[in-house]
Amino acid sequence: MFGFLKSLDPVARAVDRARRRLRAKAGLERRTLRLDDGREIVYLDTGTDLPPLVAVHGIGASKDHWPRLAALVADRVRVVAPDLPGFGESDVTGDLSMVGQAQAVVAFLDALGLDRVHLAGSSMGGRVVAEVAHRHPDRLRSLWLLAPAGAEGDRPSEMIEGFFAGEGVPLFARTPAEYEASVAFTMRRPPPIPRPALRVLAAESAEAYDHTVQVFLDMSWEFAFGPSTEALLAGLDVPTLISWGELDRVLHPSGAATIAAGMPDATVRTMSGVGHLPMLEAPDETAEVFRAFLSAHGL
C-alpha cells in the first residue's frame, strides 16, 4: 500500500528523481539478479571493465548511500553497490545474520562472475565484508572498512553506552522529527535534505522500522557472543584501508587502531570533522583517501 501511495505523492516522486540524478551522475544503472536460492538482489552498477569495487551499505541504509562516492572513483574502479537481503529493494528473506549476509555477498559475486574485487563496507556492512574476508580472502584485491561494526576499540561509543543504559538506538525513525534527529546523531556534516523530503524519508524508515530494529538486536547478540571484528581480521594479509570519522558517535573511532594492530597491511585514515558516514558527509575527501590507497598499493 505504501508503494502505491508513494507513486501518487509529488514529493516522493521528487525524492526518487533526485536519487536517479545522483545515480546517473556516477554512471550507475539499477539492475537486478537472482541468487541461486531464488532471492532477488537489486543493485547499482557502473558496468565498466575496470577492477570492481563492491560497496556494502550499513543497517537501515541501501545502495543509495554510494552514488556520491561512486561519481568520484568511477574512473578507477567499476562500482557495484547492492541492497543486502532485507534492505532497500532486495528480498526480505533468508538468513539476515552477519554470517548469512556475508554468504549472500559471496553468492552475489558469483552471480555476477566477479572473481576478485575491492570490497568495501560501511558500519554493519563493514562487519559483513569482514566476515567475507575472514572466510574468502582469495576473493579480495583489497578491503575497505568504513567505521565497521563489531570492533571492540578502546572504549564504547556514545550510542553503545546509551543502548546499554536503556536509552534506545538513535539510528532508526518513525516520524520526520525522529528522522531529523537520527541524521544529526549519525552525521556531523550531513548532505542537505529539503524539508518536504523529510516526510518521505521518514515514511520509508517507518515502514522498515520493526524489521530494522530486530536486525540490530540480532546483530548485537552476534557481537556479544561471537568474535570481534579485530579477531575476525587478525593476521589477514590483504591490503586494507580503514576510514573512520573522528566525530563518530555511533561506533567509536578507536576501533580503527585496534583492528589495524592485528593486520599486516592496514592503513588507517581518521577523517577530521566527520561522523559515522564519510561517503555521505565528505565524499571528496573519502574518494581522495581511497584513490591514494589504491595508488600506494599499485592497485
C-alpha positions as CSV (number, residue, x, y, z in Angstrom):
1,M,0.0,0.0,0.0
2,F,2.8,2.4,0.9
3,G,4.4,1.9,-2.6
4,F,1.1,2.7,-4.3
5,L,0.5,5.8,-2.2
6,K,4.1,6.9,-2.7
7,S,3.6,6.8,-6.5
8,L,0.9,9.4,-6.1
9,D,2.9,11.7,-3.9
10,P,4.6,14.5,-5.8
11,V,7.3,14.9,-3.1
12,A,8.0,11.2,-3.1
13,R,8.4,11.3,-6.9
14,A,10.8,14.3,-6.5
15,V,12.9,12.3,-4.0
16,D,13.0,9.4,-6.5
17,R,14.1,11.8,-9.3
18,A,16.9,13.2,-7.0
19,R,18.1,9.6,-6.4
20,R,18.1,8.8,-10.1
21,R,20.0,12.0,-10.8
22,L,22.8,11.1,-8.4
23,R,23.0,7.6,-9.9
24,A,23.2,9.0,-13.4
25,K,25.9,11.4,-12.4
26,A,28.0,8.5,-11.3
27,G,27.1,6.4,-14.3
28,L,25.3,3.9,-12.1
29,E,22.4,1.8,-13.5
30,R,19.8,0.0,-11.5
31,R,20.0,-3.7,-12.1
32,T,18.6,-6.9,-10.6
33,L,19.7,-10.6,-10.4
34,R,18.6,-13.7,-8.5
35,L,20.9,-15.7,-6.3
36,D,20.9,-19.5,-6.5
37,D,18.5,-19.6,-3.6
38,G,16.0,-17.6,-5.5
39,R,16.3,-14.3,-3.7
40,E,16.2,-11.2,-5.8
41,I,19.0,-8.6,-5.3
42,V,18.7,-5.1,-6.6
43,Y,22.0,-3.3,-7.2
44,L,23.7,-0.3,-8.8
45,D,26.5,-0.9,-11.3
46,T,28.7,1.4,-13.4
47,G,29.2,-1.7,-15.7
48,T,32.7,-0.8,-16.9
49,D,35.6,-3.1,-17.5
50,L,37.6,-1.6,-14.6
51,P,38.5,-3.6,-11.5
52,P,35.3,-3.9,-9.4
53,L,34.7,-2.1,-6.1
54,V,31.7,-3.8,-4.4
55,A,30.3,-1.5,-1.8
56,V,28.1,-2.8,1.0
57,H,25.8,-0.4,3.0
58,G,25.1,-0.4,6.7
59,I,21.9,-1.1,8.7
60,G,18.8,0.8,7.8
61,A,20.6,2.0,4.6
62,S,20.7,1.0,1.0
63,K,22.7,1.0,-2.3
64,D,21.9,4.8,-2.5
65,H,24.5,5.6,0.2
66,W,27.2,5.2,-2.5
67,P,26.5,7.3,-5.6
68,R,28.2,10.5,-4.3
69,L,31.4,8.5,-3.8
70,A,31.0,6.5,-6.9
71,A,31.0,9.6,-9.1
72,L,34.5,10.4,-7.8
73,V,36.1,7.0,-8.2
74,A,34.3,5.6,-11.3
75,D,37.4,6.4,-13.5
76,R,39.5,4.0,-11.3
77,V,37.0,1.2,-10.5
78,R,33.7,-0.4,-11.6
79,V,31.4,0.5,-8.7
80,V,28.8,-2.2,-7.7
81,A,26.5,-1.4,-4.8
82,P,23.9,-4.0,-3.8
83,D,21.0,-3.8,-1.5
84,L,21.7,-6.5,1.0
85,P,18.9,-9.0,1.6
86,G,16.4,-7.5,3.9
87,F,17.2,-3.9,2.9
88,G,16.3,-1.4,0.2
89,E,14.6,-3.2,-2.7
90,S,16.1,-6.6,-2.2
91,D,14.1,-9.6,-0.9
92,V,13.4,-9.6,2.8
93,T,14.0,-13.4,3.2
94,G,16.7,-15.8,4.3
95,D,19.5,-15.6,6.9
96,L,20.0,-12.0,7.7
97,S,22.7,-12.6,10.3
98,M,26.2,-11.1,9.6
99,V,27.4,-14.5,8.5
100,G,24.3,-15.1,6.4
101,Q,24.8,-11.7,4.8
102,A,28.4,-12.5,4.1
103,Q,27.3,-15.7,2.3
104,A,24.8,-13.6,0.3
105,V,27.6,-11.2,-0.7
106,V,29.7,-14.2,-2.0
107,A,26.7,-15.6,-3.8
108,F,26.2,-12.1,-5.4
109,L,29.8,-12.0,-6.5
110,D,29.4,-15.5,-8.0
111,A,26.2,-14.5,-9.8
112,L,28.0,-11.5,-11.4
113,G,31.0,-13.6,-12.3
114,L,33.3,-11.5,-10.1
115,D,36.3,-13.4,-9.0
116,R,38.5,-10.9,-7.1
117,V,37.2,-7.5,-6.0
118,H,37.9,-4.4,-3.9
119,L,35.4,-5.0,-1.2
120,A,34.1,-2.1,0.9
121,G,31.6,-2.0,3.8
122,S,30.1,0.8,5.9
123,S,29.1,0.2,9.5
124,M,27.1,-3.1,9.6
125,G,28.3,-3.6,6.0
126,G,31.9,-3.3,7.3
127,R,31.2,-6.3,9.6
128,V,29.7,-8.2,6.7
129,V,32.7,-7.7,4.4
130,A,35.0,-8.6,7.4
131,E,33.1,-11.9,7.5
132,V,33.7,-12.3,3.8
133,A,37.4,-11.5,4.1
134,H,37.8,-14.0,7.0
135,R,36.3,-16.8,5.0
136,H,37.3,-15.9,1.5
137,P,40.5,-13.8,1.5
138,D,41.3,-15.1,-2.0
139,R,38.3,-13.1,-3.4
140,L,39.7,-9.8,-2.3
141,R,42.0,-7.4,-4.2
142,S,41.7,-5.1,-1.2
143,L,39.4,-4.5,1.8
144,W,37.9,-1.1,2.7
145,L,36.3,-0.7,6.1
146,L,34.4,2.5,6.8
147,A,33.6,2.6,10.5
148,P,32.9,-1.1,10.7
149,A,30.6,-2.6,13.3
150,G,31.8,-5.2,15.8
151,A,35.1,-3.7,16.7
152,E,36.0,-3.6,20.4
153,G,38.1,-0.5,20.2
154,D,39.5,1.2,23.4
155,R,36.1,2.3,24.6
156,P,32.4,2.1,23.7
157,S,30.8,4.7,21.5
158,E,28.1,7.2,22.7
159,M,25.4,5.1,21.0
160,I,26.6,1.8,22.6
161,E,26.8,3.4,26.1
162,G,23.3,4.8,25.6
163,F,21.9,1.4,24.4
164,F,23.1,-0.4,27.4
165,A,21.8,2.4,29.6
166,G,18.3,1.7,28.2
167,E,18.2,4.9,26.1
168,G,17.3,3.1,22.8
169,V,19.0,3.3,19.4
170,P,19.1,6.8,17.7
171,L,19.6,5.3,14.2
172,F,16.0,4.5,13.3
173,A,13.0,6.7,12.8
174,R,9.2,6.6,12.5
175,T,8.5,10.4,12.2
176,P,10.1,13.3,10.5
177,A,11.4,14.6,13.8
178,E,12.9,11.3,14.7
179,Y,14.5,11.1,11.2
180,E,16.0,14.6,11.6
181,A,17.4,13.6,15.0
182,S,18.8,10.4,13.6
183,V,20.6,12.3,10.8
184,A,22.0,14.8,13.3
185,F,23.3,11.9,15.6
186,T,24.8,9.9,12.7
187,M,26.5,12.6,10.7
188,R,28.4,15.7,11.6
189,R,28.2,17.1,8.1
190,P,25.1,15.6,6.5
191,P,24.1,16.4,2.9
192,P,21.3,18.9,2.7
193,I,17.8,17.4,2.9
194,P,14.9,19.6,1.7
195,R,12.4,19.9,4.5
196,P,9.5,18.4,2.4
197,A,11.6,15.3,1.7
198,L,11.9,14.6,5.4
199,R,8.3,13.3,5.4
200,V,9.1,10.9,2.6
201,L,12.3,9.6,4.1
202,A,10.7,9.2,7.5
203,A,7.9,7.2,5.9
204,E,10.4,4.9,4.2
205,S,12.2,4.5,7.6
206,A,9.0,3.9,9.4
207,E,7.9,1.2,7.0
208,A,11.1,-0.8,7.8
209,Y,11.3,0.2,11.4
210,D,10.3,-3.0,13.2
211,H,12.4,-5.2,10.9
212,T,15.5,-3.0,11.1
213,V,15.3,-2.9,14.9
214,Q,15.1,-6.7,15.0
215,V,18.2,-7.0,12.7
216,F,20.0,-4.6,15.1
217,L,19.1,-6.7,18.1
218,D,20.1,-9.9,16.4
219,M,23.4,-8.3,15.3
220,S,24.1,-7.1,18.9
221,W,23.6,-10.7,20.1
222,E,26.1,-11.9,17.5
223,F,28.7,-9.4,18.6
224,A,28.1,-10.2,22.3
225,F,28.7,-14.0,21.8
226,G,30.8,-14.1,18.7
227,P,34.3,-12.9,17.6
228,S,35.1,-9.2,17.5
229,T,35.9,-7.7,14.1
230,E,39.5,-7.5,15.4
231,A,39.6,-11.2,15.9
232,L,38.0,-11.9,12.5
233,L,40.6,-9.9,10.7
234,A,43.7,-10.8,12.8
235,G,46.5,-11.9,10.5
236,L,44.6,-11.2,7.3
237,D,47.3,-10.3,4.7
238,V,45.2,-8.3,2.3
239,P,45.7,-4.6,1.6
240,T,43.2,-2.9,3.9
241,L,42.1,0.7,4.3
242,I,40.3,1.7,7.5
243,S,38.4,5.0,7.2
244,W,36.7,6.5,10.3
245,G,35.3,9.8,11.2
246,E,36.9,11.3,14.3
247,L,33.5,12.6,15.5
248,D,31.7,9.3,15.1
249,R,29.0,8.9,17.8
250,V,27.7,5.6,16.5
251,L,30.9,3.5,16.6
252,H,34.0,4.7,18.5
253,P,36.9,5.6,16.1
254,S,39.4,3.9,18.4
255,G,38.3,0.7,16.6
256,A,40.4,1.7,13.7
257,A,43.7,1.3,15.6
258,T,42.7,-1.9,17.3
259,I,41.7,-3.6,14.0
260,A,44.8,-2.4,12.3
261,A,47.1,-3.6,15.1
262,G,46.4,-7.2,14.1
263,M,46.7,-6.8,10.4
264,P,50.0,-6.9,8.4
265,D,49.0,-4.4,5.7
266,A,46.4,-2.0,7.1
267,T,46.2,1.8,6.5
268,V,44.2,3.9,8.9
269,R,42.8,7.3,7.9
270,T,40.9,9.2,10.6
271,M,38.8,11.9,9.0
272,S,38.6,15.3,10.7
273,G,35.2,16.8,11.4
274,V,33.4,13.7,10.1
275,G,30.8,11.5,11.8
276,H,29.7,7.9,11.0
277,L,29.2,8.1,7.2
278,P,32.2,9.5,5.4
279,M,31.0,8.7,1.9
280,L,27.9,10.9,2.5
281,E,29.5,13.6,4.7
282,A,32.8,14.1,2.9
283,P,32.7,12.3,-0.4
284,D,35.5,14.2,-2.0
285,E,37.9,13.5,0.9
286,T,36.7,9.9,1.2
287,A,37.4,9.4,-2.5
288,E,40.8,11.0,-2.3
289,V,41.8,8.7,0.6
290,F,40.7,5.6,-1.4
291,R,42.4,6.7,-4.6
292,A,45.6,7.4,-2.7
293,F,45.3,3.9,-1.1
294,L,45.0,2.3,-4.5
295,S,48.0,4.2,-5.9
296,A,50.1,3.4,-2.9
297,H,49.5,-0.3,-3.4
298,G,49.7,-0.3,-7.1
299,L,46.0,-1.4,-7.4
